[in-house]
Amino acid sequence: PDAVSIYPNQDYNERNTVVLISPAFGNRLYPYENGALYPTQVRIVNYPCSFKGESLMLVGPDGPVSAVGLSWNNTGHPYISGPRLCGAKLSRMNAIGDDGPPDYGVNSNDGISLYGERAQYRLRLLTTGGFTPDGVLGLRPNMFESFFKVRVTLSDGEIRDLDHVDEEYIIEDGYRLTIVGLAELGVHFSSTNSEKYDDCYLEDKDNQIDIILEGDEEAVKLITHVVIPSESEEGYLPFYNPGGPGLKPDVNTRYTAPSPASVQNVSINLDDPKTVTYFIPLKEAVQI
């Protein structure tokens, strides 16, 4: 790659995403066309990339570990099939780490900043690429009902899909659950603001989206999946990678493909959020 970055995943708790950048990674040809160029595998090699001469490191529960040897085989193509989720984790809402260095211009877009005390639980979604409504515009906090469902599985095996914001669902044995809205996008607009959620709304366009929930823990524990219906159900819209059709597509231009309908398993991490905080001494951080 010409460059490796975390941007736009600049929040401290988003550093699990690494972005590789190069115009040589692909073109707009379909994979079956002559001259098509697209990545099929990413592999981490042993190459010094830090001031200590270390290769790429990851931080785990016991501290830094080498990432050398990890690989990922790519089976998708943005002009054939749109973006998907690759992970979903449910934890108690905590805004620690939902910011970054001041010079990065990080906005206050966490669940607490948007919804206050209503933000009791965070269902964090990790995406395979940019998740935009049309490949150009940003996703807005009030767009849950256009793109998502939260699926719960009851003790008797019954499956229920929760698809409305601000509706108090009685899940089982009287336990309640409410979908509050989306977060980790842009700043909050309220009815008292002169601004509103419209096509000019700016979001961070990174690889994390949060579904914010409130209710009883017993109900929250029954969440098993996040559903993206895309175009398979009336009333739902697909996601696009950047480079999608926008509001006024041109018939002679090739755009990225819409997302397929998909279902993502949810990891329940209410007792152990599986997050890591790691600091290095400042004198080490500034050495070159």
LUMKOLFI-610538 format. One line per 2 residues: for each residue x, y, z of N, C-alpha, C. Coordinates in steps of 0.001 Angstrom, whole numbers, plus 500000, padded with zeros to 6 digits. Example, Ala and Ser with C-alpha at 12.3 -4.5 7.8 and 13.67 -1.06 7.14 Angstrom:
<rs>
513190 494310 507800 512300 495500 507800 513200 496700 507800  512850 497750 507080 513670 498940 507140 512900 500030 507870
</rs>
This chain:
<rs>
500826 498786 500000 500000 500000 500000 500858 501261 500000  500291 502357 499499 500979 503643 499558 500917 504239 500955
499903 503859 501709 499759 504380 503071 498927 503413 503896  499157 503442 505200 498371 502667 506159 497907 503631 507238
496624 503589 507553 496070 504564 508489 494958 503930 509305  494606 504589 510402 493394 504220 511126 492220 505082 510681
492501 506229 510060 491444 507162 509679 490485 506510 508677  489162 506699 508790 488464 507601 509709 488102 506995 511064
488715 505884 511430 488417 505241 512713 489339 505797 513799  489177 507100 514105 490145 507755 514967 489820 507679 516453
488615 507255 516830 488306 507111 518253 489215 506056 518871  489501 506219 520158 490389 505267 520829 489820 503845 520808
488493 503715 520861 487910 502364 520884 487565 501852 519485  488122 502489 518462 487909 502039 517085 489205 501566 516423
490247 501401 517214 491565 501117 516648 491722 499670 516179  490632 498921 516190 490679 497569 515628 490596 497597 514104
490402 498767 513522 490260 498890 512073 491496 499554 511478  492125 498891 510531 493283 499432 509821 492892 499642 508361
493238 500790 507812 492867 501141 506442 494123 501163 505571  494131 500354 504519 495227 500328 503551 494819 501141 502326
495726 501979 501836 495373 502942 500796 496323 502816 499612  495758 502648 498413 496554 502667 497186 495624 502634 495979
495886 503467 494964 495085 503379 493734 495337 502083 492974  496400 501367 493337 496719 500116 492648 495890 498943 493150
495051 499179 494149 494271 498085 494728 493090 497666 493862  492664 498499 492933 491493 498105 492165 491101 499116 491112
490147 498711 490269 489563 499605 489283 488060 499321 489207  487390 499938 488279 485932 499821 488205 485460 498705 487287
486322 497787 486972 485917 496656 486138 485347 495542 487002  484365 494832 486439 483852 493648 487125 484941 492575 487159
484917 491684 488142 485999 490705 488275 486136 489756 487093  485087 489598 486304 485156 488696 485154 485568 489421 483872
485827 490717 483924 486230 491474 482744 487756 491502 482620  488222 491538 481387 489663 491621 481145 490236 492893 481766
491350 492741 482452 491988 493887 483078 491470 494221 484457  490540 493417 484973 489994 493684 486306 491086 493573 487359
491074 494508 488280 492069 494535 489349 491347 494697 490674  491574 493757 491578 490947 493823 492897 491706 492907 493852
491724 493216 495142 492476 492394 496104 491770 491072 496380  492550 490024 496520 492008 488708 496869 492484 488234 498235
493570 488803 498737 494051 488431 500069 494857 489580 500671  494701 489751 501972 495547 490666 502737 496304 489830 503759
497619 489989 503794 498449 489217 504726 499443 490153 505402  499595 490019 506702 500517 490858 507462 501889 490190 507473
502875 490908 506968 504226 490360 506837 505144 490979 507884  506306 490388 508022 507288 490852 509006 508099 491994 508398
507643 493212 508655 508303 494388 508095 508332 495478 509160  509491 496030 509502 509563 497055 510555 508725 498273 510188
507848 498667 511092 506967 499803 510794 506832 500745 511977  507688 500618 513001 507610 501511 514154 508999 502027 514483
509058 503022 515374 510347 503581 515742 511207 502571 516494  510603 501492 516984 511359 500429 517645 511810 499344 516668
511434 499491 515405 511786 498473 514437 510892 497259 514483  509714 497392 515092 508798 496261 515213 507870 496189 514009
507393 494999 513726 506333 494830 512739 505005 495202 513392  503929 495084 512634 502619 495482 513146 502258 494675 514394
501848 495386 515446 501479 494755 516704 499994 494982 516975  499386 494043 517672 498029 494180 518171 498075 494175 519697
497051 494754 520317 496977 494773 521775 495881 493823 522224  496241 492860 523053 495285 491908 523609 495200 492046 525112
494506 491154 525770 494339 491229 527232 495657 491228 527997  496695 490618 527414 497990 490530 528096 499029 491472 527510
498585 492454 526729 499516 493406 526158 499759 493178 524679  500806 493808 524121 501062 493733 522679 501456 492330 522224
500953 491957 521061 501321 490690 520425 501548 490967 518941  502374 490171 518320 502672 490349 516904 501481 489936 516049
501241 490727 514999 500173 490398 514047 500702 489669 512823  501999 489446 512764 502616 488819 511590 502024 487429 511354
501660 487179 510112 501100 485886 509739 499596 485879 509603  498920 486873 510172 497468 486941 510013 497127 487259 508558
496049 486667 508069 495649 486916 506687 494133 486859 506572  493653 487418 505484 492217 487417 505200 492018 487244 503704
491243 486244 503332 490924 486022 501925 489653 486770 501564  489729 487578 500545 488594 488385 500114 487778 487633 499067
486497 487467 499337 485614 486785 498382 484583 487735 497778  484630 489007 498166 483646 489960 497680 484226 490917 496653
483342 491700 496070 483742 492715 495100 482710 493835 495173  483142 495093 495385 482184 496176 495627 481252 496477 494468
481597 496027 493258 480713 496268 492116 479806 495073 491820  479953 494017 492631 479096 492842 492511 478140 492740 493695
478656 492962 494893 477847 492851 496105 478284 493914 497093  477321 494573 497703 477606 495682 498593 478140 495262 499947
478323 496220 500861 478961 495958 502151 478091 495113 503072  478756 494455 504017 478094 493611 505014 478614 493957 506405
477927 493422 507398 478465 493448 508753 479428 492277 508921  480465 492472 509726 481374 491369 510039 481466 491126 511539
480705 491876 512328 480689 491657 513767 479619 492504 514426  479126 492039 515573 478147 492788 516369 478333 492392 517826
478517 493384 518701 478795 493112 520107 477916 493981 520989  477224 493350 521936 476339 494056 522857 477029 494216 524203
477105 495450 524687 477709 495726 525984 476951 496860 526661  477287 497094 527911 476698 498231 528614 477300 499517 528043
476473 500548 527962 476941 501803 527382 478010 502428 528265  479108 502786 527647 480210 503443 528331 480919 504308 527302
481034 505590 527572 481612 506510 526593 483125 506627 526710  483743 505906 527652 485196 505952 527770 485819 505376 526497
486695 506133 525888 487321 505698 524643 486584 506134 523398  485410 506743 523557 484648 507214 522399 485081 508612 521990
486370 508848 522031 486936 510105 521563 488351 509807 521085  489044 510829 520666 490389 510633 520162 491238 511853 520437
492449 511901 519902 493306 513067 520095 492616 514339 519625  492778 515444 520364 492077 516696 520005 492336 517151 518574
493540 516949 518080 493871 517425 516735 493131 516671 515636  492506 515550 515986 491780 514765 514992 490393 515341 514704
489950 516300 515500 488634 516877 515279 487504 515899 515497  487632 515034 516510 486618 514017 516777 485342 514674 517276
484193 514237 516749 482934 514816 517203 482330 513979 518326  481447 514602 519096 480783 513916 520214 479581 513156 519672
479826 511926 519223 478761 511173 518566 478421 509874 519276  478913 509683 520506 478606 508452 521233 477161 508464 521715
476692 507312 522191 475296 507172 522589 474876 508104 523700  475765 508344 524663 475424 509232 525776 475319 510670 525296
476218 511093 524409 476156 512457 523875 474865 512697 523106  474360 511658 522442 473140 511821 521654 471870 511621 522462
471878 510650 523395 470618 510249 524027 470625 510338 525549  471723 510757 526145 471768 510943 527593 471556 509655 528368
470741 509733 529412 470526 508588 530297 469781 507440 529622  469155 507695 528495 468456 506617 527790 469442 505600 527216
470668 506004 527019 471674 505115 526428 472198 504155 527492  471508 503037 527665 471907 502041 528659 472787 500942 528067
472539 500595 526818 473275 499506 526180 473708 499936 524782  474846 499397 524368 475384 499697 523043 475522 498394 522260
474882 498331 521125 475037 497217 520194 475924 497716 519059  477212 497437 519192 478176 497961 518222 478291 497048 517010
478194 497656 515835 478289 496938 514570 479611 497277 513900  480292 496263 513411 481530 496449 512663 481261 496090 511209
481625 496981 510308 481270 496825 508902 482488 496451 508058  482229 495828 506913 483309 495446 506007 483779 496610 505153
483046 497683 505134 483415 498842 504332 482517 500000 504709  482577 501065 503919 481730 502205 504195 480255 501852 504079
479477 502232 505077 478026 502004 505071 477339 503346 504856  476919 503609 503636 476234 504860 503328 474886 504555 502686
473907 505460 502828 472593 505215 502238 472601 505122 500719  473526 505833 500074 473535 505820 498604 474938 505902 498011
475955 505763 498840 477321 505867 498361 477899 507250 498448  477069 508233 498829 477520 509625 498922 477119 510235 500262
475829 510226 500551 475323 510872 501761 475669 510073 503010  475631 510753 504155 475936 510109 505417 474713 509451 506040
474959 508404 506828 473901 507759 507607 473565 508654 508792  472280 508754 509138 471843 509664 510189 471297 508891 511388
471374 509470 512593 470928 508760 513803 469469 508329 513787  468636 508975 512991 467204 508649 512967 466830 507701 511821
467795 506965 511277 467527 506116 510112 467502 504626 510432  467390 504250 511702 467362 502831 512056 466279 502082 511294
465072 502628 511260 463929 501910 510693 464043 501709 509189  464922 502429 508525 465097 502267 507078 466086 501166 506718
466904 500728 507712 467998 499819 507378 468129 498598 508280  467652 498661 509526 467975 497614 510493 466747 497015 511163
466950 495805 511694 466072 495187 512679 466955 494557 513754  466443 494505 514978 467110 493775 516056 466294 492522 516338
466936 491366 516281 466230 490091 516450 466466 489529 517854  465381 489119 518495 465473 488437 519790 464931 487019 519626
465504 486102 520392 465054 484713 520394 464607 484360 521801  463327 484031 521956 462757 483762 523269 463151 482376 523761
462891 482121 525036 463301 480852 525646 462620 479651 525003  461429 479856 524400 460736 478748 523738 461120 478617 522264
462102 479422 521818 462560 479346 520437 461882 480324 519498  460850 481012 519957 460169 481988 519100 461121 483131 518756
461054 483565 517497 461899 484656 517013 461040 485896 516786  461511 487031 517297 460824 488299 517084 461814 489321 516549
461380 490067 515552 462200 491144 515013 461658 492484 515496  462515 493279 516112 462146 494599 516613 462569 495622 515569
461606 496379 515069 461890 497221 513909 461474 498676 514056  461071 499091 515256 460645 500474 515441 461423 501137 516578
461755 502398 516373 462413 503205 517395 461364 503774 518346  461724 503882 519622 460871 504484 520655 459590 503703 520913
459565 502443 520535 458444 501571 520882 458905 500613 521979  458197 500608 523096 458580 499735 524207 458047 498332 523947
458965 497405 523701 458594 496018 523434 458588 495225 524739  457514 494469 524965 457472 493516 526067 458010 492206 525509
459204 491825 525927 459898 490714 525288 459466 489376 525862  459621 489195 527168 459303 487922 527810 459205 488148 529315
458199 487539 529943 458002 487658 531397 457917 489108 531850  457397 489972 530986 457219 491374 531345 458446 492238 531178
459561 491671 530746 460789 492456 530574 460684 493309 529310  461217 494523 529405 461001 495534 528377 462297 495902 527660
462137 496304 526409 463283 496709 525595 462826 497758 524594  463610 498838 524472 463309 499917 523538 464545 500239 522710
464357 500361 521408 465431 500820 520525 465406 502345 520522  466507 502956 520931 466558 504411 521078 466955 505087 519769
467931 504539 519073 468383 505135 517816 469804 504725 517506  470382 505346 516484 471753 505065 516065 472713 506099 516641
473956 505684 516831 475005 506590 517301 476310 506230 516599  477391 506915 516989 478705 506775 516355 478661 507232 514901
477873 508260 514650 477759 508810 513299 478203 510268 513323  477272 511171 513632 477592 512584 513764 476986 513134 515035
476958 514455 515150 476485 515089 516376 474961 515036 516461  474465 515324 517661 473033 515253 517938 472343 516551 517536
471215 516426 516859 470325 517547 516596 469026 517294 517337  468541 518276 518061 467279 518144 518782 466247 519073 518173
465029 518951 518660 463937 519785 518141 464159 521257 518447  465053 521556 519404 465320 522951 519753 466461 523540 518932
467166 522689 518187 468253 523190 517348 467700 523775 516058  468417 524743 515516 468028 525282 514213 468401 524312 513097
469344 523402 513389 469745 522405 512403 468879 521156 512531  468892 520309 511524 468085 519099 511533 468810 518007 510751
468304 516787 510895 468868 515667 510151 468378 515738 508709  469263 516088 507790 468892 516151 506381 470091 515712 505542
470032 515944 504240 471081 515471 503343 472424 516161 503583  472431 517252 504341 473683 517949 504642 474336 517440 505925
473713 516459 506575 474242 515944 507837 475610 515298 507619  476557 515636 508486 477912 515104 508388 478129 514032 509443
478565 512863 509006 478923 511798 509950 480358 511372 509701  480901 510553 510623 482330 510257 510542 482689 509219 509486
481712 508488 508962 481927 507543 507853 483033 506529 508152  483026 506020 509397 484005 504991 509725 483349 503616 509687
483989 502628 510293 483510 501247 510204 482748 500793 511440  482295 501733 512252 481521 501409 513447 480181 502140 513434
479112 501411 513750 477782 501991 513929 477223 501407 515217  476648 502243 516069 476061 501771 517320 474541 501849 517261
473880 500768 517686 472442 500792 517946 472287 500951 519453  471630 502014 519883 471501 502328 521304 470174 501789 521824
470233 501135 522988 469074 500456 523568 468870 500888 525010  467627 500775 525470 467318 500927 526894 466303 499860 527272
466323 499455 528547 465367 498451 529001 465956 497544 530057  465317 496407 530235 465725 495442 531255 466834 494537 530722
467787 494246 531590 468898 493386 531183 468414 492016 530725  467380 491498 531379 466852 490181 531007 466339 490172 529574
465801 491293 529116 465327 491391 527733 466491 491561 526765  467457 492384 527151 468604 492647 526289 469386 491366 526013
469470 490493 527012 470227 489247 526854 469623 488310 525810  468380 488555 525418 467722 487694 524439 468010 488112 522995
468747 489212 522815 469127 489634 521467 470116 488630 520882  469839 488180 519677 470707 487183 519041 471271 487631 517696
470583 488538 517002 471033 488906 515653 470688 490363 515343  471421 490925 514410 471054 492172 513743 470728 491828 512295
469590 492317 511825 469114 492001 510480 469206 493248 509599  469757 493083 508413 469743 494124 507385 468924 493592 506215
467648 493975 506110 466796 493436 505038 467209 493891 503639  467817 495094 503541 468153 495690 502242 466910 495744 501355
467007 495272 500122 465881 495380 499194 464974 494157 499226  465221 493226 500157 464416 492003 500196 463050 492230 500829
462860 493347 501532 461584 493652 502167 461157 495069 501812  459884 495225 501573 459347 496543 501253 459558 497489 502429
459956 498710 502116 460162 499712 503150 461591 499824 503636  462464 498917 503178 463862 498952 503602 464766 499337 502439
465892 499938 502788 466848 500404 501794 468167 499660 501946  468944 499542 500868 470259 498904 500964 471335 499916 501346
472457 499398 501800 473647 500216 502002 474537 500134 500764  475406 501135 500628 476386 501146 499540 477763 501501 500091
478785 500914 499485 480130 501425 499692 480226 502813 499070  481193 503626 499495 481426 504890 498775 481604 504630 497287
481018 505511 496491 481018 505298 495044 479694 504780 494539  478660 504855 495385 477328 504426 494991 476621 505459 494134
475356 505215 493809 474651 506020 492812 474276 507423 493245  474279 507716 494554 473867 509035 495001 472397 509293 494740
472025 510557 494742 470619 510929 494557 470201 510933 493092  471138 511240 492196 470807 511333 490772 471841 510554 489955
471698 509233 489898 472689 508428 489173 472647 508671 487671  473804 508529 487063 473945 508648 485617 473892 507256 485000
473105 507079 483969 472900 505747 483389 474178 505186 482765  475134 506040 482444 476358 505588 481789 477535 505425 482758
477262 505523 484034 478321 505421 485045 478145 504149 485864  479230 503483 486148 479189 502259 486963 479348 502640 488436
478436 502141 489252 478447 502448 490676 478635 501179 491505  479016 501362 492762 479115 500219 493663 477742 499592 493864
477747 498305 494187 476506 497528 494268 475817 497718 495617  474495 497518 495669 473772 497593 496940 474091 496396 497830
473920 496586 499122 474176 495501 500073 473146 494391 499919  473545 493148 500144 472580 492041 500142 471846 491985 501470
470725 491301 501490 470067 491019 502769 470992 490128 503594  471109 490415 504882 472044 489647 505703 471595 489631 507156
472107 488642 507881 471821 488477 509310 473154 488268 510019  473424 489079 511047 474692 489013 511766 474472 488554 513205
475210 487523 513627 475148 487072 515015 475637 488163 515962  475039 488212 517149 475415 489191 518167 476121 488486 519314
477266 489014 519707 477987 488525 520882 477516 489315 522099  477037 488617 523128 476546 489269 524344 477716 489431 525307
478085 490676 525579 479241 490968 526431 478880 491974 527520  477828 491675 528259 477389 492571 529323 478310 492500 530537
478848 491334 530828 479722 491168 531992 481193 491383 531640  481569 491058 530434 482940 491256 529966 482883 491919 528603
483104 493239 528523 482958 493943 527241 484036 493599 526220  485063 492863 526646 486156 492473 525740 486772 493691 525051
487094 494664 525865 487813 495835 525384 489143 495919 526120  490102 496583 525519 491445 496685 526079 491865 498146 526104
492415 498582 527223 493019 499903 527331 494522 499712 527493  495290 500362 526641 496738 500166 526659 497438 501513 526522
498346 501786 527438 499105 503032 527406 500594 502714 527318  501330 503600 526661 502783 503510 526676 503314 504804 527276
504485 504776 527897 505048 506006 528470 505219 507071 527405  504956 508311 527779 505034 509410 526825 506421 509518 526208
507468 509265 526999 508827 509390 526467 509084 508380 525350  508392 507226 525394 508518 506257 524309 507702 506686 523101
506534 507261 523368 505619 507622 522280 506197 508706 521385  507063 509586 521948 507549 510714 521161 508920 510447 520545
509508 509305 520826 510796 508992 520216 510642 508747 518715  511619 509114 517962 511610 508899 516510 512878 508141 516114
</rs>
